[in-house]
Amino acid sequence: MTSLSIRTVHDVAGFAAVADYFSDVWQTPRTAPPLLPETLHSIAHAGGAVHAAFEGERLAGACVAVFGPPLTREVYSVLAAAERGLGVPLKEAQRAWAVELGARTMRWTFDPLVGRNARFNFVKLGAEGTEYLVDFYGPMADGVNDGDETDRLAVTWNLIEPGRHEGVAGPAEREVAPTTHAAPDGGPLARRDLSDRHVWCRVPDDIVALRAADPQLALRWRRAVRDVFTKAFADGFLATGMSRDGWYTLTRREAAS
């Protein structure tokens, strides 16, 4: 069985390897990675950290974090990617580094249409979606986001007492809640319970494949989900869960605490 190790990267060759890995994940030329090796080196030199996951000697995941404003006791995870099964140990290593230096929370963003990432963030880590950011990066020319609007969901992870929201409101409650929005595929997109404590919102099974096959349909999904999330966040909801069948759970702030 191949051994797993998580290492903090400090050397030039290591930063170059992480930059190449990110290029492969985001489908960019290795001459134009999402983060240059020099940038990674500068982040580490400034007090941030680059963590890399290895199976044996093969690099299979990496994440990058910097500290937030003074006195916030918060770190910001700039970029992260890992092969299946390695995400949790990689994030736990990042968490341990941050807590040792006094951080109490970590924030990052992800594409809200990527359901597997939402499930990882909310179910496996116990984070919460705290802000919806419309077209956050503007146009991007990588092989994953090219041609789409770059909406992002900002996540906050309590590093000391992570939440566990799965099961707070399950499929039974969702299925009896009234539908409020229709999805581009004709099915229900969003439901809201009569007690007004929960909103549910569905995302496509695989937005990356859909974007490649039908960019206009993918964009319709983007804008439909955006409409649900921006209204729910304005009404005081947080994103707290993601089901295996692609439904977000959003919970009123007072109910989520």
N, C-alpha and C positions, 0 to 999 in steps of 0.2 A: 504493500500500500504506500502510495506517495505521501511524504510528510508535508504538512502545511506549516508555513512560518509567515509571520507578519513582521516586516522590518521598517524602521524609519530610514528614509533615504537621505544620504549626506554627500554622496560623491557625484562627480560629473557624469560618469558612465551610467549611474543609477537614474539620474534625472533624464538622460537621453532615452533610456529604456522605457521609463514611464511615459514620456512624451510620445514615443512610438506606439505604445499600447493604447493611449488615448486616441491617436490617429486612426488606429485600426477599428476601435469601437465606434467612433464618430465618422468613419469612412472619409477621412481627409487624406491628402497626400502627406507623406511623412515629412515633407519640407514645410508643411503648414499645419502643425498640430493645433488642437484647441488651446493648449498651453505650451509655449516654447520651453525647451530645457533651461534656458537662461532665466525665464520667468519662474520656473519651479525652484531653481537655485536661489533666486532672490527672495522668494516667499519663505523658504527655509531659513535663509540667512537673517531675515527680518524677525524671526521668532515664530513663524508658522511651522507647518509640518507636512511632509509628503510621506504617506505610508504606502507600502507595497506588499501585496500578498503573493507568496510563492508556493507552488506545488513542486517540491524538490527545488530545482533551480529555474523553473519556468515561471515567468511573471504572469499572474492570472487575475490581478486586480490591483487597483490603486485608488487613493483618495488624497485630496489636498485641502488643507484648512488654514485659515488665518484668524487672528483675534479681532474682535469687534472694537467699538469705541471704548475709551477708558471708562472704567467703573461699571461697565455693563456685565462683566463676568460671563461673557458670551463669546463663542467662536462661530465662524461662518465656514461651512464646508463648500468650497468653490467648485469642486468637480470630483466625481466618484464613479467608478465602474468596477464590476467584478463578475467573474464567471459564476454560474449557478452554485449555490451552497457556500460561497465565500463572502457574500455581502455582510452577513451578521458579524463574523469574526473580524472583518476589516473595520466595520463601523465601531465595534467594541474596542478595538485597539485605538482608534481615533478618539473615542470617548475617554478611555483611560488616560491618554496623553493630556487631553483638555482638562479633565478633573484634577489631575496632579498639579496643573498650573493655575488652578483656582476657578475654572469656568463652571458654570451651573447650567447653562443652556447652549444648544447648538442650533443654528438655522441653516437651511439650504433651500433650493428651489428644484422643482421637477415639472415635467410636462404632465398636466392633469389628465390628458387623454391616454396615458400609458398606465393601464390598470395594474399591471404586475408591480410597477414601482410604487404605486399608491398602496398596494397591499403590503409590500415590504416595509414602507415607512410607517404605516398606521398599525398593522397587525403584529409584525415581527419586532419593530423597534418601540412602538407605543408613542410615536410622535403625533402631532396635531397639525392640520392645515390651517394656518392663521391669516393668510392674506392671498387674494387672487390678483395677479399682476397681468394686465392686458398687453400683449405684444412686447414683452419685457425686453428682449434683446433686439427687436427689429428684425429685418431680413437676415437670415443666416444661409451660408453657402456650403454647409457640410452635407454629407450624404444621408443624414438622418432627418434634418429639419428643413432642407432646401425646399422652397416653394410654399411653406406654411407660415402662418402667423405664430409668433413664439410666446403664447400665453404660458404663464408658469404659476404653480401653486407654491407659495412659501410655506415651509414646514418649520415648526419649532419643536425641539426634542429636549425634554427635561432630563438632564444627565444624571440627576440624583434620584428622582422618583418618576421614571417613565410611566406613562399611562397605559392602560390596557382596556381598549374600548370595544373590542369584538364582543358581540352578543348583547350590547346595550339595547339595540333595536334590530331585530333580525328579519328574515324574509317574511315571516307570518305577518308582522306589523306592516311591513312594506306593501305586501300584496293587497291589503285591505284599505290602504290609504288612497285617497283620490288622486288621479293623474292630473298634473298641472301643465305639462308640456309634452308634445309629440316629438319623437326622434326622426332624423332624416330617413331612417329605414321603415317608418310607418308605425313602429311600436312605441310604447311609452318611454319617454325620456326622463321625466321627473315626477315624483309623487311627494305629497306633503300631508302629514297626519293631521287629523282634526284637532288634536291637542296643541298643535303648532310647536312641538318640541323637536321634531325631526323632519328633514328633507332628504329624499333619496334621488340620486342622479346616475344615469347609466352612461357608460362610455363604450366605444367599439371594442370588439374582441382583440383586434391588432391594428392600432392606428398606423404603425410604421408600414405594414403591408398595404393597408388601405390607401395611404398617402402615395405610395408608389404606383398602385393600380388605378386610382381614381382621385387625383388631387382635389377636384372640385367637390366631390362628396366628402372628402376628409375635411375640407374647409367648412362645409356646412355643419358637420359635427362640431368642429371647433367653436363656431359662433353660437350654436345651439347650447352647448355645455357652458360656454361663457355667460350666456344670458341667465341660466339657472344659478350659477355660482355667484355672479356679481350681485344679483338680487338677494340671494340667501346671506351672503356676507354682510351686505348693507343692513339686513334685518337682524344681525347679531348671531349668525351661526358660525360654527367651526367644522372643518372636515375631520371626522374622527374614525372612520372605518371604510373598508373596501371589501366587498364580498367576492367569493370565488367566481361568481357569474357576472362580475363587472358593474356592480352597483355601489356608488359611494353612499355612506351615511354622513349626513351633516347634522350636528346637534347644537341646540341653543347653548350659548356660552355658560349660562348659569346652570344648565343641566349637565354640561360636560365637566364642570369643575368638581 
